[in-house]
Amino acid sequence: MELADRAVGFLLSITSLSIFTYYTFWVIILPFVDSDNFIHNYFLPQEYAILIPVCAGVVLLCLLCIFIGFVLLKSKKKRA
């Protein structure tokens, strides 16, 4: 099981590193590159650089609130 845990951890690390690198390049470096350069074909428009993280944050916050609500309801049932 230890090998599987390491493999999953390695996969998550590589995934998060690649997302961070892509987003950093997209938000920080790409605005300084000419708009007719071929590299712009690999990235979404700049509006999505803010829209995607905001939507992901809202979804995460909603899921967190639902989870806390379920935990509070279960703890009330245990007391009663």
All heavy atoms as an XYZ file, in Angstrom:
645
protein
N       0.817     -1.196      0.000
C       0.000      0.000      0.000
C       0.861      1.261      0.000
O       0.462      2.275     -0.528
C      -0.923     -0.042      1.225
C      -1.955      1.046      1.187
S      -3.006      0.948     -0.243
C      -4.555      0.738      0.510
N       2.036      1.157      0.591
C       2.912      2.320      0.668
C       3.349      2.782     -0.718
O       3.432      3.982     -0.983
C       4.133      1.990      1.520
C       5.038      3.175      1.738
C       6.216      2.824      2.618
O       6.008      2.181      3.665
O       7.336      3.199      2.248
N       3.594      1.838     -1.616
C       3.996      2.179     -2.977
C       2.864      2.893     -3.713
O       3.099      3.858     -4.437
C       4.422      0.926     -3.731
C       4.951      1.145     -5.142
C       6.206      2.024     -5.108
C       5.261     -0.178     -5.799
N       1.634      2.445     -3.508
C       0.486      3.083     -4.151
C       0.297      4.503     -3.623
O      -0.021      5.424     -4.388
C      -0.773      2.259     -3.927
N       0.502      4.691     -2.327
C       0.384      6.027     -1.747
C       1.449      6.964     -2.311
O       1.168      8.129     -2.598
C       0.516      5.973     -0.225
C      -0.679      5.319      0.435
O      -1.739      5.245     -0.211
O      -0.544      4.884      1.598
N       2.634      6.463     -2.476
C       3.703      7.274     -3.065
C       3.401      7.630     -4.509
O       3.664      8.745     -4.943
C       5.035      6.540     -2.985
C       5.661      6.591     -1.644
C       7.034      5.994     -1.697
N       7.731      6.255     -0.454
C       9.004      6.099     -0.296
N       9.735      5.669     -1.300
N       9.565      6.359      0.846
N       2.856      6.679     -5.250
C       2.522      6.923     -6.653
C       1.429      7.985     -6.766
O       1.508      8.888     -7.607
C       2.086      5.627     -7.330
N       0.416      7.898     -5.916
C      -0.658      8.892     -5.929
C      -0.112     10.260     -5.523
O      -0.446     11.281     -6.131
C      -1.814      8.454     -5.005
C      -2.807      9.581     -4.801
C      -2.507      7.235     -5.567
N       0.732     10.297     -4.515
C       1.333     11.558     -4.091
C       2.197     12.168     -5.180
O       2.162     13.380     -5.407
N       2.962     11.340     -5.857
C       3.797     11.816     -6.956
C       2.940     12.351     -8.091
O       3.223     13.409     -8.657
C       4.705     10.690     -7.454
C       5.624     11.094     -8.559
C       6.719     11.917     -8.301
C       5.396     10.676     -9.852
C       7.571     12.305     -9.323
C       6.231     11.049    -10.882
C       7.329     11.871    -10.619
N       1.858     11.637     -8.421
C       0.951     12.067     -9.479
C       0.276     13.391     -9.126
O       0.176     14.290     -9.969
C      -0.099     10.992     -9.744
C      -1.063     11.267    -10.884
C      -0.313     11.314    -12.209
C      -2.137     10.206    -10.921
N      -0.157     13.539     -7.880
C      -0.767     14.801     -7.447
C       0.244     15.945     -7.474
O      -0.101     17.077     -7.834
C      -1.362     14.647     -6.052
C      -2.642     13.826     -5.953
C      -3.034     13.634     -4.492
C      -3.761     14.490     -6.719
N       1.476     15.668     -7.088
C       2.513     16.707     -7.115
C       2.809     17.153     -8.543
O       2.913     18.354     -8.812
C       3.793     16.188     -6.473
O       3.584     15.910     -5.128
N       2.933     16.218     -9.452
C       3.208     16.546    -10.853
C       2.034     17.321    -11.447
O       2.223     18.313    -12.168
C       3.504     15.269    -11.664
C       4.808     14.643    -11.212
C       3.523     15.546    -13.156
C       6.035     15.515    -11.410
N       0.813     16.903    -11.134
C      -0.366     17.591    -11.653
C      -0.439     19.016    -11.142
O      -0.668     19.956    -11.919
C      -1.641     16.822    -11.264
O      -1.554     15.486    -11.758
C      -2.874     17.495    -11.818
N      -0.242     19.209     -9.841
C      -0.319     20.560     -9.287
C       0.820     21.445     -9.795
O       0.615     22.628    -10.056
C      -0.328     20.515     -7.765
O       0.874     19.969     -7.280
N       1.997     20.872     -9.972
C       3.117     21.644    -10.502
C       2.870     22.066    -11.939
O       3.155     23.215    -12.321
C       4.412     20.845    -10.398
C       5.681     21.556    -10.854
C       5.967     22.737     -9.944
C       6.845     20.594    -10.855
N       2.303     21.171    -12.747
C       2.033     21.533    -14.140
C       0.911     22.571    -14.242
O       0.986     23.488    -15.066
C       1.702     20.286    -14.957
O       0.552     19.670    -14.459
N      -0.121     22.462    -13.410
C      -1.187     23.476    -13.412
C      -0.632     24.822    -12.971
O      -0.951     25.861    -13.559
C      -2.358     23.030    -12.519
C      -3.096     21.874    -13.171
C      -3.317     24.183    -12.250
C      -4.150     21.235    -12.296
N       0.204     24.830    -11.936
C       0.806     26.076    -11.462
C       1.681     26.704    -12.542
O       1.614     27.916    -12.780
C       1.633     25.806    -10.205
C       2.382     27.006     -9.713
C       1.720     28.028     -9.046
C       3.737     27.123     -9.931
C       2.406     29.144     -8.599
C       4.438     28.229     -9.496
C       3.761     29.243     -8.823
N       2.475     25.895    -13.222
C       3.348     26.417    -14.279
C       2.540     26.973    -15.437
O       2.827     28.066    -15.937
C       4.284     25.304    -14.778
O       5.008     24.775    -13.675
C       5.247     25.822    -15.818
N       1.513     26.239    -15.860
C       0.642     26.699    -16.954
C      -0.030     28.019    -16.596
O      -0.020     28.977    -17.377
C      -0.404     25.620    -17.250
C      -1.386     25.984    -18.338
C      -1.089     25.734    -19.663
C      -2.609     26.573    -18.037
C      -1.977     26.050    -20.678
C      -3.508     26.903    -19.033
C      -3.191     26.648    -20.342
O      -4.070     26.973    -21.329
N      -0.611     28.092    -15.393
C      -1.333     29.294    -14.979
C      -0.386     30.480    -14.827
O      -0.710     31.597    -15.226
C      -2.084     29.031    -13.670
C      -2.990     30.162    -13.270
C      -4.222     30.338    -13.887
C      -2.618     31.070    -12.288
C      -5.061     31.370    -13.536
C      -3.458     32.107    -11.937
C      -4.669     32.248    -12.560
O      -5.488     33.286    -12.210
N       0.790     30.245    -14.251
C       1.768     31.317    -14.085
C       2.208     31.860    -15.431
O       2.285     33.078    -15.626
C       2.979     30.819    -13.291
O       2.530     30.339    -12.033
C       3.993     31.919    -13.087
N       2.497     30.977    -16.363
C       2.901     31.416    -17.693
C       1.766     32.176    -18.376
O       1.983     33.198    -19.017
C       3.318     30.210    -18.545
C       3.954     30.591    -19.849
C       5.284     30.950    -19.899
C       3.216     30.600    -21.018
C       5.879     31.310    -21.101
C       3.786     30.957    -22.220
C       5.129     31.323    -22.261
N       0.540     31.691    -18.207
C      -0.645     32.277    -18.833
C      -0.924     33.679    -18.301
O      -1.237     34.593    -19.054
C      -1.820     31.349    -18.577
C      -3.138     31.731    -19.153
C      -3.374     32.458    -20.271
C      -4.407     31.369    -18.649
N      -4.725     32.564    -20.488
C      -5.385     31.896    -19.501
C      -4.833     30.620    -17.544
C      -6.745     31.716    -19.293
C      -6.176     30.432    -17.351
C      -7.118     30.983    -18.218
N      -0.784     33.872    -16.993
C      -1.159     35.142    -16.370
C      -0.009     36.141    -16.343
O      -0.218     37.341    -16.546
C      -1.694     34.886    -14.944
C      -1.900     36.167    -14.195
C      -2.984     34.091    -15.017
N       1.216     35.689    -16.112
C       2.325     36.620    -15.907
C       3.133     36.864    -17.173
O       3.481     38.007    -17.480
C       3.236     36.105    -14.771
C       2.457     36.099    -13.464
C       4.487     36.962    -14.645
C       3.199     35.525    -12.299
N       3.432     35.841    -17.932
C       4.337     35.992    -19.072
C       3.603     36.276    -20.376
O       4.039     37.092    -21.182
C       5.225     34.740    -19.201
C       6.092     34.617    -17.950
C       6.084     34.798    -20.445
C       6.882     33.357    -17.869
N       2.466     35.624    -20.594
C       1.766     35.728    -21.871
C       1.317     37.144    -22.235
O       1.342     37.492    -23.421
C       0.582     34.773    -21.889
C       0.044     34.414    -23.261
C       1.101     33.674    -24.064
C      -1.199     33.574    -23.138
N       0.931     37.999    -21.289
C       0.554     39.363    -21.698
C       1.684     40.155    -22.354
O       1.419     41.119    -23.080
C       0.124     40.030    -20.391
C      -0.324     38.915    -19.543
C       0.565     37.768    -19.895
N       2.928     39.765    -22.138
C       4.059     40.479    -22.716
C       4.488     39.915    -24.072
O       5.395     40.438    -24.701
C       5.245     40.466    -21.750
C       4.946     41.156    -20.459
C       4.770     40.432    -19.290
C       4.796     42.530    -20.419
C       4.488     41.073    -18.098
C       4.509     43.169    -19.230
C       4.354     42.442    -18.071
N       3.824     38.835    -24.512
C       4.132     38.224    -25.802
C       3.173     38.806    -26.833
O       1.999     39.035    -26.552
C       3.978     36.686    -25.719
C       4.234     36.046    -27.063
C       4.912     36.119    -24.672
N       3.669     39.042    -28.050
C       2.818     39.584    -29.114
C       1.597     38.711    -29.335
O       1.676     37.480    -29.285
C       3.596     39.695    -30.421
C       4.664     40.761    -30.365
O       4.501     41.719    -29.575
O       5.655     40.632    -31.112
N       0.470     39.345    -29.603
C      -0.790     38.599    -29.730
C      -0.838     37.732    -30.990
O      -1.646     36.816    -31.069
C      -1.969     39.556    -29.711
O      -1.873     40.465    -30.785
N       0.006     38.006    -31.975
C       0.002     37.180    -33.181
C       0.990     36.007    -33.099
O       1.118     35.232    -34.046
C       0.303     38.028    -34.420
C       1.650     38.743    -34.329
O       2.197     38.827    -33.215
O       2.117     39.221    -35.377
N       1.633     35.829    -31.959
C       2.562     34.722    -31.764
C       1.793     33.406    -31.659
O       0.679     33.357    -31.153
C       3.383     34.961    -30.495
C       4.626     34.106    -30.443
O       4.641     32.995    -30.946
N       5.660     34.640    -29.821
N       2.404     32.320    -32.130
C       1.742     31.013    -32.143
C       1.445     30.487    -30.744
O       0.554     29.662    -30.568
C       2.602     29.990    -32.891
C       3.817     29.547    -32.122
C       3.772     28.389    -31.367
C       4.988     30.287    -32.160
C       4.885     27.967    -30.654
C       6.099     29.882    -31.453
C       6.047     28.718    -30.694
N       2.163     30.963    -29.733
C       1.998     30.446    -28.373
C       0.616     30.775    -27.810
O       0.105     30.073    -26.942
C       3.130     30.979    -27.464
C       3.274     30.127    -26.202
C       2.900     32.400    -27.066
C       3.955     28.845    -26.428
N      -0.032     31.814    -28.333
C      -1.368     32.184    -27.866
C      -2.409     31.136    -28.237
O      -3.495     31.120    -27.644
C      -1.773     33.549    -28.433
C      -1.175     34.703    -27.701
N      -1.734     35.222    -26.554
C      -0.064     35.436    -27.943
C      -0.996     36.227    -26.127
N       0.025     36.380    -26.951
N      -2.111     30.278    -29.187
C      -3.051     29.223    -29.571
C      -3.226     28.176    -28.476
O      -4.218     27.457    -28.453
C      -2.596     28.529    -30.850
C      -2.591     29.476    -32.021
O      -3.321     30.455    -32.046
N      -1.753     29.182    -33.000
N      -2.267     28.072    -27.553
C      -2.298     27.057    -26.509
C      -2.982     27.528    -25.231
O      -3.103     26.754    -24.282
C      -0.876     26.603    -26.170
C      -0.185     25.961    -27.338
C       0.848     26.613    -28.001
C      -0.573     24.711    -27.792
C       1.484     26.023    -29.081
C       0.051     24.115    -28.874
C       1.078     24.782    -29.512
O       1.701     24.198    -30.581
N      -3.432     28.765    -25.189
C      -4.008     29.326    -23.977
C      -5.388     29.901    -24.252
O      -5.675     30.353    -25.356
C      -3.109     30.440    -23.421
C      -1.778     29.948    -22.959
C      -0.687     29.947    -23.815
C      -1.609     29.478    -21.675
C       0.549     29.491    -23.397
C      -0.389     29.016    -21.238
C       0.695     29.028    -22.104
N      -6.231     29.886    -23.230
C      -7.552     30.500    -23.314
C      -7.406     32.020    -23.285
O      -6.351     32.548    -22.917
C      -8.403     30.048    -22.133
C      -8.817     28.584    -22.112
C      -9.491     28.256    -20.791
C      -9.737     28.273    -23.261
N      -8.472     32.757    -23.623
C      -8.416     34.229    -23.503
C      -8.166     34.648    -22.054
O      -8.467     33.923    -21.105
C      -9.802     34.676    -23.968
C     -10.303     33.575    -24.823
C      -9.703     32.319    -24.271
N      -7.647     35.847    -21.876
C      -7.248     36.341    -20.558
C      -8.409     36.463    -19.575
O      -8.197     36.399    -18.367
C      -6.554     37.710    -20.688
C      -5.175     37.639    -21.267
C      -4.168     37.040    -20.302
O      -4.473     36.722    -19.164
N      -2.955     36.882    -20.784
N      -9.637     36.647    -20.065
C     -10.776     36.784    -19.157
C     -10.938     35.539    -18.284
O     -11.377     35.621    -17.143
C     -12.076     37.007    -19.935
C     -12.080     38.227    -20.814
C     -11.535     37.942    -22.197
O     -11.869     36.900    -22.808
O     -10.746     38.784    -22.669
N     -10.608     34.384    -18.849
C     -10.750     33.144    -18.115
C      -9.703     32.977    -17.018
O      -9.871     32.137    -16.139
C     -10.680     31.950    -19.071
C     -11.853     31.881    -20.008
C     -11.706     32.176    -21.361
C     -13.107     31.533    -19.551
C     -12.779     32.115    -22.217
C     -14.185     31.477    -20.408
C     -14.017     31.767    -21.742
O     -15.083     31.707    -22.587
N      -8.655     33.758    -17.064
C      -7.617     33.668    -16.035
C      -8.147     34.075    -14.670
O      -7.637     33.618    -13.647
C      -6.419     34.539    -16.407
N      -9.160     34.913    -14.644
C      -9.792     35.300    -13.387
C     -11.071     34.503    -13.167
O     -11.376     34.088    -12.051
C     -10.100     36.818    -13.391
C      -8.811     37.619    -13.562
C     -10.838     37.231    -12.142
C      -7.801     37.423    -12.457
N     -11.814     34.253    -14.233
C     -13.109     33.592    -14.125
C     -12.995     32.151    -13.615
O     -13.784     31.730    -12.753
C     -13.806     33.611    -15.492
C     -15.236     33.124    -15.532
C     -16.121     34.048    -14.714
C     -15.719     33.060    -16.957
N     -12.042     31.405    -14.094
C     -11.903     29.994    -13.700
C     -11.557     29.852    -12.211
O     -12.221     29.081    -11.502
C     -10.885     29.272    -14.604
C     -11.467     29.126    -16.005
C     -10.499     27.912    -14.034
C     -10.497     28.576    -17.026
N     -10.562     30.563    -11.672
C     -10.287     30.426    -10.236
C     -11.431     30.921     -9.351
O     -11.686     30.350     -8.294
C      -9.028     31.270    -10.015
C      -8.386     31.350    -11.328
C      -9.482     31.340    -12.330
N     -12.138     31.970     -9.791
C     -13.262     32.469     -8.992
C     -14.368     31.422     -8.946
O     -14.925     31.136     -7.877
C     -13.776     33.814     -9.550
C     -15.115     34.181     -8.954
C     -12.766     34.910     -9.279
N     -14.703     30.834    -10.084
C     -15.737     29.781    -10.125
C     -15.310     28.570     -9.301
O     -16.131     27.993     -8.579
C     -16.029     29.383    -11.556
S     -16.893     30.646    -12.488
N     -14.055     28.189     -9.403
C     -13.563     27.054     -8.618
C     -13.637     27.362     -7.125
O     -13.993     26.494     -6.313
C     -12.131     26.717     -9.020
N     -13.328     28.590     -6.742
C     -13.418     28.981     -5.334
C     -14.845     28.976     -4.824
O     -15.116     28.536     -3.705
N     -15.784     29.439     -5.643
C     -17.195     29.431     -5.244
C     -17.691     28.004     -5.078
O     -18.383     27.680     -4.102
C     -18.043     30.222     -6.260
C     -19.519     29.983     -6.051
C     -17.732     31.698     -6.172
N     -17.339     27.135     -6.014
C     -17.751     25.723     -5.914
C     -17.136     25.084     -4.672
O     -17.818     24.357     -3.931
C     -17.357     24.957     -7.197
C     -17.493     23.462     -7.014
C     -18.202     25.427     -8.361
N     -15.866     25.341     -4.421
C     -15.204     24.792     -3.240
C     -15.862     25.292     -1.960
O     -16.084     24.520     -1.019
C     -13.719     25.150     -3.253
C     -12.884     24.591     -2.117
C     -12.821     23.064     -2.220
C     -11.493     25.177     -2.148
N     -16.188     26.569     -1.901
C     -16.839     27.133     -0.728
C     -18.226     26.521     -0.518
O     -18.607     26.213      0.620
C     -16.938     28.654     -0.872
C     -17.412     29.430      0.342
C     -16.428     29.252      1.489
C     -17.553     30.893     -0.006
N     -18.971     26.319     -1.606
C     -20.289     25.682     -1.498
C     -20.170     24.253     -0.987
O     -20.944     23.838     -0.106
C     -21.002     25.704     -2.848
S     -21.561     27.326     -3.345
N     -19.219     23.496     -1.519
C     -19.033     22.122     -1.063
C     -18.597     22.071      0.401
O     -19.040     21.200      1.160
C     -18.011     21.406     -1.941
C     -18.467     21.117     -3.371
C     -17.322     20.536     -4.181
C     -19.663     20.193     -3.383
N     -17.779     23.010      0.809
C     -17.350     23.075      2.203
C     -18.525     23.384      3.125
O     -18.671     22.770      4.186
C     -16.255     24.132      2.359
C     -15.655     24.300      3.743
C     -14.920     23.022      4.136
C     -14.719     25.475      3.765
N     -19.391     24.311      2.719
C     -20.568     24.640      3.522
C     -21.527     23.452      3.609
O     -22.096     23.192      4.675
C     -21.283     25.856      2.941
S     -20.384     27.385      3.164
N     -21.707     22.724      2.519
C     -22.567     21.537      2.538
C     -21.986     20.485      3.479
O     -22.710     19.872      4.273
C     -22.747     20.984      1.111
C     -23.604     21.948      0.283
C     -23.360     19.596      1.127
C     -23.639     21.613     -1.197
N     -20.688     20.276      3.414
C     -20.038     19.304      4.289
C     -20.207     19.691      5.758
O     -20.546     18.845      6.600
C     -18.551     19.190      3.941
C     -17.776     18.324      4.879
C     -17.919     16.944      4.848
C     -16.915     18.891      5.801
C     -17.205     16.140      5.718
C     -16.199     18.097      6.677
C     -16.349     16.726      6.636
N     -19.990     20.958      6.073
C     -20.143     21.413      7.459
C     -21.589     21.255      7.902
O     -21.863     20.861      9.047
C     -19.653     22.864      7.608
C     -18.139     22.905      7.463
C     -20.072     23.456      8.950
C     -17.557     24.296      7.411
N     -22.525     21.532      7.012
C     -23.940     21.351      7.345
C     -24.265     19.902      7.666
O     -24.985     19.621      8.638
N     -23.761     18.967      6.868
C     -23.999     17.546      7.140
C     -23.376     17.121      8.465
O     -23.975     16.357      9.223
C     -23.457     16.676      6.015
C     -24.380     16.568      4.840
C     -23.914     16.806      3.562
C     -25.709     16.229      5.009
C     -24.753     16.706      2.471
C     -26.559     16.122      3.923
C     -26.083     16.364      2.649
N     -22.194     17.603      8.747
C     -21.538     17.254     10.006
C     -22.330     17.790     11.187
O     -22.532     17.095     12.193
C     -20.084     17.777     10.025
C     -19.481     17.678     11.414
C     -19.244     17.009      9.027
N     -22.824     19.016     11.076
C     -23.619     19.586     12.165
C     -24.933     18.834     12.348
O     -25.380     18.599     13.486
C     -23.888     21.060     11.902
C     -22.694     21.996     12.035
C     -23.067     23.421     11.636
C     -22.156     21.982     13.460
N     -25.575     18.434     11.257
C     -26.824     17.672     11.366
C     -26.588     16.297     12.002
O     -27.384     15.848     12.833
C     -27.465     17.507      9.997
C     -28.134     18.752      9.418
C     -28.631     18.482      8.008
C     -29.286     19.193     10.306
N     -25.493     15.642     11.634
C     -25.187     14.335     12.214
C     -24.855     14.464     13.693
O     -25.222     13.600     14.491
C     -24.047     13.665     11.476
C     -24.462     13.040     10.174
C     -23.351     12.178      9.629
C     -23.847     11.464      8.391
N     -22.872     10.492      7.908
N     -24.171     15.519     14.083
C     -23.831     15.683     15.509
C     -25.077     16.011     16.314
O     -25.171     15.623     17.481
C     -22.772     16.762     15.684
O     -23.278     18.025     15.367
N     -26.051     16.693     15.724
C     -27.312     16.959     16.427
C     -28.086     15.665     16.637
O     -28.690     15.468     17.681
C     -28.167     17.942     15.636
C     -28.006     19.364     16.021
C     -29.063     20.209     15.348
C     -28.966     21.624     15.818
N     -29.953     22.489     15.160
N     -28.076     14.789     15.629
C     -28.801     13.516     15.752
C     -28.180     12.626     16.813
O     -28.863     11.883     17.489
C     -28.829     12.798     14.404
C     -29.763     13.432     13.402
C     -29.769     12.650     12.106
C     -30.666     13.341     11.091
N     -30.657     12.631      9.801
N     -26.864     12.683     16.966
C     -26.200     11.873     17.997
C     -26.572     12.348     19.397
O     -26.694     11.549     20.312
C     -24.684     11.932     17.808
C     -24.169     11.047     16.708
C     -22.662     11.052     16.705
C     -22.128     10.140     15.622
N     -20.659     10.132     15.599
N     -26.718     13.631     19.572
C     -27.066     14.184     20.885
C     -28.499     13.876     21.259
O     -28.806     13.691     22.417
C     -26.866     15.690     20.892
C     -25.428     16.107     20.872
C     -25.308     17.591     20.992
N     -23.940     18.010     20.714
C     -23.573     19.253     20.589
N     -24.455     20.219     20.681
N     -22.315     19.550     20.346
N     -29.384     13.851     20.277
C     -30.807     13.660     20.577
C     -31.178     12.224     20.848
O     -30.564     11.286     20.831
C     -31.659     14.158     19.401
